[in-house]
Amino acid sequence: MGIVITAAGTAAPTACGAPASTVDLAARAARDCLARAQLSPSAVGILVNVGVYRESNTFEPALAALVQKRIGINLDYIADPEPAAGFSFDLMNGACGVLNAVQAGQALLETGSTERLLITAADVHPGGDARRDPHYPYADLAGALLLERSPDPDAGFGPVRHYSGNGPSDTHGYLDTATMGREGRTTVTVRRSPGHAARRAELAATAVADYAARYGLDLERTCVIGPQAGADVVTGAPVPGAGPDRAAAAGTDAGAAAGTDAGAAAAADAGEPHTAAPVLGYLRALAAPQPRRHDQLLFVTAGAGPTAACVSYRPEAW
């Protein structure tokens, strides 16, 4: 029995220019994901939300509960006890959040705690529009993955493995209380050390090499999704060695990055897709013509910490 991705979805701010909302984007990405899977919200047993940046710097209550309510996942377990009461929680680990949620999802699905698990990843500038802050690097963007068990024992995710780099964290996102004045709810400071992108790419490359050696992956037959220099890369973030030129070499384009959602592709072009990057990379890989030799994927994420995570994935049919 394998744990597979049933569907994936994305969402970006609407063209009307209204302030973006993390809850709204996450819910829209989730609905897109469920629509692709042709399932209703009641089919989801557990929702894990991994986004970091939120409008108005909101941190309580857990945004997962608000996303669950907006989607309409089993809101009344007494009136609607079937298929099961819905449960949701936040899990935050920056760029590695989606893979952390996959690891938690593997345990929950393998033990039969739920039939389906939905992961949402949405980041929004506290002011509601990332384009207005030239110092904020991330896009207002959301992605969602729906996971469930598969009868195919050869399909699905492998083990999730985590890696730590040397030295202090070179990315910090925080509210500068000394300078925020009356605008604290709508501001955020993101500071990065010089050379952070190169160090992140180096850590990702080290993680990929170790993971491949440890679990016997043939990188010649693997499509690598993430900020990794080398192999065949489908990248969700602009990182040296794995940027647009590298993505083009792997047969991808900006439109493919978000499947059929041109708005999400445009948003990703306007900034880095932070926690939603693995979802965009996955959709890009599915949309791109793959070399015949490819029969598996390898997700790699790297971010503040410095930390990285890897997990292999073999689609049921690719």
Secondary structure, 3 states (H helix, E strand, C coil): CEEEEEEEEEECCCCCCCCCCHHHHHHHHHHHHHHHHCCCHHHCCEEEECCCCCHHHCCCCCHHHHHHHHHCCCCCCCCCCCCCCCEEEECCCHHHHHHHHHHHHHHHHHCCCCCEEEEEEEECCCCCCHHHCCCCCECCEEEEEEEEEECCCCCEECCCEEEECCCCCCEEEECCCCCCCCCHHHCCEEEECCCHHHHHHHHHHHHHHHHHHHHCCCHHHEEEECCCCCCEEECCCCCCCCCHHHHHHCCCCCHHHHCCCHHHHHHHHCCECHHHHHHHHHHHHHHCCCCCCCCEEEEEEEECCCEEEEEEEECCCC
